[in-house]
Every structure is written in C-alpha cells, then in structure tokens.
Amino acid sequence: MTGKIFSESVNVYQDQARILFDYYRQAAEKIVNEEERIEEEILKLKAEQEEKELMQAVEGMYHNLNTL
C-alpha cells in the first residue's frame, strides 16, 4: 500500500484506521439495533404471557364460582 485513500489523512495507516473504525462502528450499530429489537420482542411476549396467565386465573375463579 503506497497511496492514501482519503485526502485529509496523513498517511495510509490513518486510512486503514479510518476504514476499520467505520467497519466496526457499523457492525456495532447492527448488533445494538438487533439487541433492541429482541428486547422489545421479549417485553411483548412477557406482556402476552402475563395476560394469558391472568385470563387463566379469571377463568379458574369463574369456574369455581359456577361449581358452588
């Protein structure tokens, strides 16, 4: 490697560092976005599970009232 890629860089090593930094930043952003999506999905599923459990408890209480 003998030439610079970016005109504002001092040397080819600064170019390499910039390219690697941009690459890892993009990779990290993708990971964070996926983590946030998964966390939202987990919250949604937990809320659905809690709702199902509540409905089952209500149905159980209703069934117990009908058997009296």
C-alpha positions in Angstrom: 0.0 0.0 0.0 1.6 3.2 -1.1 -1.1 5.7 -1.7 -3.6 7.4 0.5 -7.3 6.9 0.1 -8.6 9.9 1.9 -7.2 13.3 1.0 -7.5 14.6 4.6 -5.5 11.7 6.1 -1.8 12.0 6.9 -0.8 8.5 5.6 -2.0 5.1 4.6 -2.1 3.9 8.2 -4.6 6.6 9.1 -6.7 5.5 6.1 -6.6 1.9 7.3 -7.6 3.0 10.8 -10.5 5.1 9.5 -11.8 2.2 7.3 -11.5 -0.3 10.2 -13.2 2.2 12.6 -16.1 2.7 10.2 -16.5 -1.0 9.7 -16.6 -1.8 13.4 -18.9 1.1 14.1 -21.4 -0.2 11.5 -21.1 -3.7 12.9 -21.7 -2.5 16.4 -24.7 -0.4 15.3 -26.2 -3.5 13.7 -25.7 -5.5 16.9 -27.2 -2.8 19.1 -30.2 -2.4 16.8 -30.8 -6.2 16.8 -30.5 -6.3 20.6 -33.0 -3.5 20.9 -35.4 -5.4 18.6 -35.0 -8.6 20.6 -35.6 -6.7 23.9 -38.8 -5.2 22.5 -39.9 -8.7 21.4 -39.2 -10.1 24.8 -41.2 -7.4 26.5 -44.1 -8.0 24.2 -44.0 -11.8 24.8 -43.8 -11.3 28.6 -46.9 -9.0 28.5 -48.7 -11.6 26.4 -47.8 -14.3 28.8 -48.9 -12.2 31.8 -52.2 -11.6 30.1 -52.7 -15.3 29.4 -51.9 -16.2 33.0 -54.4 -13.5 34.2 -57.1 -14.8 31.9 -56.5 -18.4 33.1 -56.8 -17.2 36.7 -60.0 -15.4 36.0 -61.4 -18.4 34.1 -60.4 -20.6 37.1 -62.2 -18.3 39.5 -65.3 -18.2 37.3 -65.3 -22.0 37.1 -65.0 -22.2 40.9 -68.0 -19.9 41.3 -70.1 -21.9 38.9 -69.4 -25.1 40.9 -70.7 -23.7 44.1 
